[in-house]
Amino acid sequence: MPVTVEERWRQFFRWGPYGLLGIAAVIAGVSADVFMDRTERVAAGVLLAAVILLHVVWDLRCRRVAAATGWGLEQPGCGTVLVPGAPGPASATLFLVRAALAFALTWLSPFFSIYACIGYFDATHLLPRRLPRAGLLVTAVIMAGSQSGGLPPVSLVQWLAFGGLFALNAGLAVGFSHLGTKDAEQAAERAATIAELGRANSRLEQALAENAALQAQLLLQAREAGVADERRRLAAEIHDTIAQGLTGVVTQLQAASAAPDAERAEAHLRRAADLARHSLGEARRSVRNLGPVALEHDSLPEALRKTVADWADRTGVDTRFTVTGAEEPLHDEVAATLLRIAQEALSNAARHSGAGRAGVTLSYMGDEITLDVRDDGRGFDPLALPDRSGDGGGFGLGGMRARAARLAGSVVVETAPGEGTAISARVPLGAP
């Protein structure tokens, strides 16, 4: 597993002071004859022991705090740059005592500045807010004294060198500390932004999951609605094709059985067979969701003309078909709807009206087309009929209205007992 940057810094802050102190002690010991007398060597030894004791005591404290809090070695100065809380008095005391010992050691030998430079790295993490710069300046004093030839300066040139080096060290330390602080702030902002993005992504994933569930529900509802609509369509088509065809077949068979001679009976039987074949073809086309066979090769006016003629021939009712207005091309669904409405209206007239005359008019009226079917039969009370337009049955007048409504059209019935019946269907020309 690769070692992270944070882990490397943690290791440096825990073991770095010991390493730097060891290097400084070795170099100072080799050069002791140049920089220190016997008394200074003893003092340096005592100070070294004090520094080591200071770090050992701090490490023990960190371990005790770690065992009590569960932080691990994540206290300031305990091997991490990721401080879980603000630096406290204990860490500030560590920095000040360590700086004083480093200053004393550098006073004895300038090579102990190697150890003192650790203050540049952890002043921000050990000192409370607004004090890190003071700690950096203290460290800069120690480093400048070492670089100018040792403390204290003994000549004007050495004092000038000390001042220039102090300014250089302080400027670099404060400048890099400022950049580091800004970088840390930007890193914190990026971390906060990433965390917010993570929360936003979580909310987005939740919303997507809810949308997926809603979409699945809508698809199920659409599928159920499609199934219900297809059932209504098939029910209406069966009623308009098979039921009407069988009614015609029964009528012709009854007429054949009541015919006075074989020739007339045979004519009724042929007509019954033709009706059965025609109804069978219409039923197959309805199952396949195809248009009426009458519209396969003819326009709506011509198909209505033939339908009216066949109906008049079967029923014996004097029927006229009229077209008004300039004929315009129609969408297949519009033509099929009007033809089915005409067939249903004529079928109802044949079964219930007892009419002697009837009329069918197809009118092109600008942006809409109107179909009127009239008869002089016995009529009926429309309020006495059950409204079946909304029960999914799709039969009779309810079926006509449902067909027209699917094309944003309407069906109006005008009738009264003994006054005949007029059915008017209106459909926009632009309906799909």
RAFENNOR-V347520 format. One record per residue. SS is DSSP state (H for helix, E for strand, L for the rest). PHI is phi as a letter, one per 40 degrees, with the letter a starting at -180 (* if undefined). BURIAL is + if it has 9 or more other C-alpha atoms within 8 Angstrom, else -. Layout:
ss=SS phi=PHI burial=BURIAL
ss=SS phi=PHI burial=BURIAL
This chain:
ss=L phi=* burial=-
ss=L phi=c burial=-
ss=L phi=c burial=-
ss=L phi=c burial=-
ss=H phi=c burial=-
ss=H phi=c burial=+
ss=H phi=c burial=+
ss=H phi=c burial=+
ss=H phi=c burial=+
ss=H phi=d burial=+
ss=H phi=c burial=+
ss=H phi=c burial=+
ss=H phi=c burial=+
ss=H phi=c burial=+
ss=H phi=b burial=+
ss=H phi=d burial=+
ss=H phi=d burial=+
ss=H phi=c burial=-
ss=H phi=c burial=-
ss=H phi=c burial=+
ss=H phi=c burial=+
ss=H phi=c burial=-
ss=H phi=c burial=+
ss=H phi=c burial=+
ss=H phi=c burial=+
ss=H phi=c burial=-
ss=H phi=c burial=+
ss=H phi=c burial=+
ss=H phi=c burial=-
ss=H phi=c burial=-
ss=L phi=c burial=-
ss=H phi=c burial=+
ss=H phi=c burial=-
ss=H phi=c burial=-
ss=H phi=b burial=-
ss=L phi=b burial=+
ss=L phi=c burial=-
ss=H phi=c burial=-
ss=H phi=c burial=-
ss=H phi=c burial=+
ss=H phi=c burial=+
ss=H phi=c burial=-
ss=H phi=c burial=-
ss=H phi=c burial=+
ss=H phi=c burial=-
ss=H phi=c burial=-
ss=H phi=c burial=+
ss=H phi=c burial=+
ss=H phi=c burial=-
ss=H phi=c burial=+
ss=H phi=c burial=+
ss=H phi=c burial=+
ss=H phi=c burial=-
ss=H phi=d burial=+
ss=H phi=c burial=-
ss=H phi=c burial=-
ss=H phi=c burial=-
ss=H phi=c burial=+
ss=H phi=c burial=+
ss=H phi=c burial=-
ss=H phi=c burial=-
ss=H phi=c burial=+
ss=H phi=c burial=+
ss=H phi=c burial=-
ss=H phi=c burial=+
ss=H phi=c burial=+
ss=H phi=c burial=+
ss=H phi=c burial=-
ss=H phi=b burial=-
ss=L phi=g burial=-
ss=L phi=c burial=+
ss=L phi=g burial=+
ss=L phi=c burial=+
ss=L phi=b burial=+
ss=L phi=c burial=+
ss=L phi=d burial=+
ss=L phi=g burial=+
ss=L phi=b burial=+
ss=L phi=g burial=+
ss=L phi=a burial=+
ss=L phi=b burial=+
ss=L phi=c burial=-
ss=L phi=c burial=+
ss=L phi=c burial=-
ss=L phi=a burial=-
ss=L phi=c burial=-
ss=L phi=d burial=+
ss=L phi=b burial=+
ss=H phi=d burial=-
ss=H phi=c burial=-
ss=H phi=c burial=+
ss=H phi=c burial=+
ss=H phi=c burial=-
ss=H phi=d burial=+
ss=H phi=c burial=+
ss=H phi=c burial=-
ss=H phi=c burial=-
ss=H phi=c burial=+
ss=H phi=c burial=+
ss=H phi=c burial=-
ss=H phi=c burial=+
ss=H phi=c burial=+
ss=H phi=c burial=+
ss=H phi=c burial=+
ss=H phi=c burial=+
ss=H phi=c burial=+
ss=H phi=c burial=+
ss=H phi=c burial=+
ss=L phi=a burial=+
ss=H phi=c burial=+
ss=H phi=c burial=+
ss=H phi=c burial=+
ss=H phi=c burial=+
ss=H phi=d burial=+
ss=H phi=c burial=+
ss=H phi=c burial=+
ss=L phi=c burial=+
ss=H phi=c burial=+
ss=H phi=c burial=+
ss=H phi=c burial=+
ss=H phi=c burial=-
ss=H phi=b burial=+
ss=H phi=d burial=+
ss=H phi=c burial=+
ss=H phi=c burial=+
ss=H phi=b burial=+
ss=L phi=c burial=+
ss=L phi=c burial=+
ss=L phi=d burial=-
ss=L phi=g burial=-
ss=L phi=c burial=-
ss=H phi=d burial=+
ss=H phi=c burial=+
ss=H phi=c burial=-
ss=H phi=c burial=+
ss=H phi=c burial=+
ss=H phi=c burial=+
ss=H phi=c burial=+
ss=H phi=c burial=+
ss=H phi=c burial=+
ss=H phi=c burial=+
ss=H phi=c burial=+
ss=H phi=c burial=+
ss=H phi=c burial=+
ss=H phi=c burial=+
ss=H phi=c burial=+
ss=H phi=c burial=+
ss=L phi=c burial=+
ss=L phi=h burial=+
ss=L phi=h burial=+
ss=L phi=b burial=+
ss=L phi=c burial=-
ss=L phi=c burial=+
ss=L phi=b burial=-
ss=L phi=a burial=-
ss=H phi=c burial=-
ss=H phi=c burial=-
ss=H phi=c burial=+
ss=H phi=c burial=+
ss=H phi=c burial=-
ss=H phi=c burial=+
ss=H phi=c burial=+
ss=H phi=c burial=+
ss=H phi=c burial=-
ss=H phi=c burial=+
ss=H phi=c burial=+
ss=H phi=c burial=-
ss=H phi=c burial=-
ss=H phi=c burial=+
ss=H phi=c burial=+
ss=H phi=c burial=-
ss=H phi=c burial=-
ss=H phi=c burial=+
ss=H phi=c burial=+
ss=H phi=c burial=-
ss=H phi=c burial=-
ss=H phi=c burial=+
ss=H phi=c burial=-
ss=H phi=c burial=-
ss=H phi=c burial=-
ss=H phi=c burial=-
ss=H phi=c burial=-
ss=H phi=c burial=-
ss=H phi=c burial=-
ss=H phi=c burial=-
ss=H phi=c burial=-
ss=H phi=c burial=-
ss=H phi=c burial=-
ss=H phi=c burial=-
ss=H phi=c burial=-
ss=H phi=c burial=-
ss=H phi=c burial=-
ss=H phi=c burial=-
ss=H phi=c burial=-
ss=H phi=c burial=-
ss=H phi=c burial=-
ss=H phi=c burial=-
ss=H phi=c burial=-
ss=H phi=c burial=-
ss=H phi=c burial=-
ss=H phi=c burial=-
ss=H phi=c burial=-
ss=H phi=c burial=-
ss=H phi=c burial=-
ss=H phi=c burial=-
ss=H phi=c burial=-
ss=H phi=c burial=-
ss=H phi=c burial=-
ss=H phi=c burial=-
ss=H phi=c burial=-
ss=H phi=c burial=-
ss=H phi=c burial=-
ss=H phi=c burial=-
ss=H phi=c burial=-
ss=H phi=c burial=-
ss=H phi=c burial=-
ss=H phi=c burial=-
ss=H phi=c burial=-
ss=H phi=c burial=-
ss=H phi=c burial=-
ss=H phi=c burial=-
ss=H phi=c burial=-
ss=H phi=c burial=-
ss=H phi=c burial=-
ss=H phi=c burial=-
ss=H phi=c burial=-
ss=H phi=c burial=-
ss=H phi=c burial=-
ss=H phi=c burial=-
ss=H phi=c burial=-
ss=H phi=c burial=-
ss=H phi=c burial=+
ss=H phi=c burial=+
ss=H phi=c burial=+
ss=H phi=c burial=+
ss=H phi=c burial=+
ss=H phi=c burial=+
ss=H phi=c burial=+
ss=H phi=c burial=+
ss=H phi=c burial=+
ss=H phi=b burial=+
ss=H phi=c burial=+
ss=H phi=c burial=+
ss=H phi=c burial=+
ss=H phi=c burial=+
ss=H phi=c burial=+
ss=H phi=c burial=-
ss=H phi=c burial=+
ss=H phi=c burial=+
ss=H phi=c burial=+
ss=H phi=c burial=-
ss=H phi=c burial=+
ss=H phi=c burial=+
ss=H phi=c burial=-
ss=H phi=c burial=+
ss=H phi=c burial=+
ss=H phi=c burial=-
ss=L phi=c burial=-
ss=L phi=c burial=+
ss=L phi=c burial=-
ss=L phi=a burial=-
ss=H phi=c burial=-
ss=H phi=c burial=-
ss=H phi=c burial=+
ss=H phi=c burial=+
ss=H phi=c burial=+
ss=H phi=c burial=+
ss=H phi=c burial=+
ss=H phi=c burial=+
ss=H phi=c burial=-
ss=H phi=c burial=+
ss=H phi=c burial=+
ss=H phi=c burial=+
ss=H phi=c burial=-
ss=H phi=c burial=+
ss=H phi=c burial=+
ss=H phi=c burial=-
ss=H phi=c burial=+
ss=H phi=c burial=+
ss=H phi=c burial=+
ss=H phi=c burial=+
ss=H phi=c burial=+
ss=H phi=c burial=+
ss=H phi=c burial=-
ss=H phi=c burial=+
ss=H phi=c burial=+
ss=H phi=c burial=-
ss=L phi=c burial=-
ss=L phi=g burial=-
ss=L phi=b burial=-
ss=L phi=c burial=+
ss=L phi=d burial=+
ss=H phi=c burial=+
ss=H phi=c burial=-
ss=H phi=c burial=+
ss=L phi=c burial=-
ss=L phi=b burial=-
ss=L phi=b burial=-
ss=L phi=c burial=-
ss=H phi=d burial=+
ss=H phi=d burial=-
ss=H phi=c burial=-
ss=H phi=c burial=+
ss=H phi=c burial=+
ss=H phi=d burial=+
ss=H phi=c burial=-
ss=H phi=c burial=+
ss=H phi=c burial=+
ss=H phi=c burial=+
ss=H phi=c burial=-
ss=H phi=c burial=+
ss=H phi=c burial=+
ss=H phi=c burial=-
ss=H phi=c burial=-
ss=H phi=c burial=-
ss=L phi=g burial=-
ss=L phi=c burial=+
ss=E phi=c burial=-
ss=E phi=b burial=+
ss=E phi=b burial=-
ss=E phi=b burial=+
ss=E phi=b burial=-
ss=E phi=b burial=+
ss=E phi=b burial=-
ss=L phi=g burial=-
ss=L phi=c burial=-
ss=L phi=c burial=-
ss=L phi=b burial=-
ss=L phi=c burial=-
ss=L phi=b burial=-
ss=L phi=c burial=+
ss=H phi=d burial=-
ss=H phi=c burial=-
ss=H phi=c burial=+
ss=H phi=c burial=+
ss=H phi=c burial=+
ss=H phi=c burial=+
ss=H phi=c burial=+
ss=H phi=c burial=+
ss=H phi=c burial=+
ss=H phi=c burial=+
ss=H phi=c burial=+
ss=H phi=c burial=+
ss=H phi=c burial=+
ss=H phi=c burial=+
ss=H phi=c burial=+
ss=H phi=c burial=+
ss=H phi=c burial=+
ss=H phi=c burial=+
ss=H phi=c burial=+
ss=H phi=c burial=-
ss=H phi=b burial=-
ss=H phi=c burial=+
ss=L phi=g burial=+
ss=L phi=c burial=+
ss=L phi=b burial=+
ss=E phi=b burial=+
ss=E phi=a burial=+
ss=E phi=a burial=+
ss=E phi=b burial=+
ss=E phi=b burial=+
ss=E phi=b burial=+
ss=E phi=b burial=+
ss=E phi=c burial=+
ss=E phi=b burial=-
ss=L phi=g burial=-
ss=L phi=c burial=-
ss=E phi=a burial=+
ss=E phi=b burial=+
ss=E phi=b burial=+
ss=E phi=b burial=+
ss=E phi=b burial=+
ss=E phi=b burial=+
ss=E phi=b burial=+
ss=E phi=a burial=+
ss=L phi=b burial=+
ss=L phi=c burial=+
ss=L phi=c burial=+
ss=L phi=g burial=+
ss=L phi=a burial=+
ss=L phi=c burial=+
ss=H phi=c burial=-
ss=H phi=c burial=-
ss=H phi=c burial=-
ss=L phi=c burial=-
ss=L phi=c burial=-
ss=L phi=c burial=-
ss=L phi=b burial=+
ss=L phi=c burial=+
ss=L phi=b burial=-
ss=L phi=c burial=-
ss=L phi=g burial=-
ss=L phi=c burial=+
ss=L phi=g burial=+
ss=L phi=b burial=+
ss=H phi=f burial=-
ss=H phi=c burial=-
ss=H phi=c burial=+
ss=H phi=c burial=+
ss=H phi=c burial=+
ss=H phi=c burial=+
ss=H phi=c burial=+
ss=H phi=c burial=+
ss=H phi=c burial=+
ss=H phi=c burial=+
ss=L phi=c burial=-
ss=L phi=b burial=+
ss=L phi=g burial=+
ss=L phi=b burial=+
ss=E phi=a burial=+
ss=E phi=b burial=+
ss=E phi=b burial=-
ss=E phi=b burial=+
ss=E phi=b burial=-
ss=E phi=a burial=+
ss=L phi=a burial=+
ss=L phi=d burial=+
ss=L phi=g burial=-
ss=L phi=b burial=+
ss=L phi=g burial=+
ss=E phi=b burial=+
ss=E phi=b burial=+
ss=E phi=b burial=+
ss=E phi=b burial=+
ss=E phi=b burial=+
ss=E phi=b burial=+
ss=E phi=b burial=+
ss=E phi=c burial=+
ss=L phi=c burial=+
ss=L phi=c burial=-
ss=L phi=c burial=+
ss=L phi=c burial=-
